[in-house]
Amino acid sequence: MALPPLARRHLPESFMRTSSALVARRPFVSWTGKCLLALSALSLHLQAPAADAGIPVYTVKVVKAYPHDRGAFTEGLFFKDGFLFESTGLKGHSTVRKVNLETGEVVLDTSLPSEIFGEGITHWGDRIIGLTWTDGIGYVLDGGTFKMWRKFSYSGEGWGITQNGRELIMSDGTPELRFIDPVSFKETRRVRVTAGGKPVEKLNELEWVDGEVLANIWQTDRIARIDPASGKVTGWIDLTGLMPERNPQAQGEDVPNGIAYDAKTKRLFVTGKLWPKLFEVQLVKGGLGPRR
């Protein structure tokens, strides 16, 4: 599905026993604090279209729903050769897996070291390139066997990663996208992402789609459509209501995260952390919530 033109984890028991791994990254707050955060997030959500009146807002039409591992704390996602490839996070639970789209079955996987918090992944040739959150270490796996091929280093945090056929593109939770040479893994440049002239924070999971970068905005229901040359947000994709069956045990962590694109058939897929479903969607400009 080509994007429309512009203008023109049932949580594992072990996770519940060791939730400090999650607290270390996303501190939980008091009930009062959660209410304030929720009201703040709602306010920002309602104000965003008005504040950025010139930026189109899209909702989604669900084409098909697929099973997804509810125990997967999804950090990275891409589609290649008929399969989904997914990375999951949390220390002691971080994996890279190859998944049958139709059944949700994991057909190949590997675990990262228990002290590592895994983040986004992408592919480059027959390799899988992945990030870690705060360790400053990236890794390269053989795409067929998932055996470790090499490691590389970077400064700061690692969140999401994709590629445009020439460069790797990485997010680190700030408004900046880093462009990285896929051979030397040296950073070549950065682009600051803005919407209506204001920086867009918390860029998370990334996907390259028909010349644009799509980015989940952490702790929101939104995906930004980003012009990679200017960094300007050219559209918002609103996933509000797509997965209403939230897991109360997730304590608010089951947010949208994970974008994959099948360039051959133009199919766009989205999911979230600890979601039981993955969705193929089409964009609807100016819609009023997900259509099914």
C-alpha positions, 0 to 999 in steps of 0.5 A, a space after each residue: 500500500 503506497 502512502 497517500 501523497 501529501 498535498 498533492 507481553 501476556 507479560 512473562 511471569 519472570 518479567 512481573 517478578 523482575 519489573 525493576 528492569 522496566 522501571 530502570 528505563 521508564 520509571 513508574 509514577 504514583 496514581 496521582 502522577 499517572 493521572 496528571 501524565 494522562 491528562 497532559 498527554 491527552 491535552 497534547 494529543 488534542 492540541 497538536 492538530 490545531 497547533 500544526 494546522 498545516 500538517 495533515 493528520 491520518 487515521 488508519 483502516 485495518 486491512 487485516 489483523 495478525 496474531 502477535 506475541 503478547 509477551 513481546 516488548 517490541 523495540 524493532 520491526 521490519 519485513 523481508 522475504 515474506 517474514 517479519 523480523 522483530 527485536 524485543 527489549 528489557 534486560 534478560 528478555 531481549 531477543 531478535 526473532 524471525 516470525 511467520 506473519 500469518 501465524 505469529 510463530 517464531 521460526 528462529 530467534 536468538 537472545 541477547 546477553 542478559 545485561 543488554 536492553 535490546 532496541 531497534 533492528 534493520 537489515 543490510 544485505 544478508 545482515 541484521 543490524 541492531 542497537 542497544 539502549 544505553 550500552 553504546 553498542 550495536 551488533 550485526 547478526 547473520 540474517 540466516 542463522 542469527 549468529 553474531 558477526 560483529 559489534 560496533 559502538 556509538 555515542 549516546 542512546 540507541 532507540 530505533 534504526 532503519 535504512 534507505 538503501 544507502 545509509 543507516 538511519 538511527 534515532 536516540 530519543 531526541 529530535 535528531 536522526 543520525 545517518 550512519 555509514 553501513 560499512 564503517 558505522 561512522 556517523 556522517 550527519 544529523 537531521 533535526 526533526 521539527 513540526 511547525 518549527 518545534 522539535 519533535 522529541 522521543 523519536 523511537 522505532 523507525 521505518 523507511 517507506 517510499 522516501 519517507 521516514 516513519 517514526 513512532 513517538 514514544 508514549 503516544 499513539 502517533 507516528 510521524 511522517 518525516 522528510 529525511 532531507 529537511 527533517 520536517 514532519 509532513 504528516 501525522 498518523 494517529 493510531 488512537 483506538 487501534 488496540 483498545 484491549 490494553 493489558 492492565 499489568 503492563 502499567 501503561 507500557 503497552 504503547 504503539 511501537 513497531 512499523 514494518 513495510 512490504 515494499 513489493 506489495 505496498 503493505 504497511 504493518 503496525 503493532 505495539 509493545 505487549 500487543 496480542 495483534 499486529 495490523 496491516 493498515 491503510 492510511 485515511 486522511 482526516 479520518 475519525 479513528 481506526 476503521 475495520 
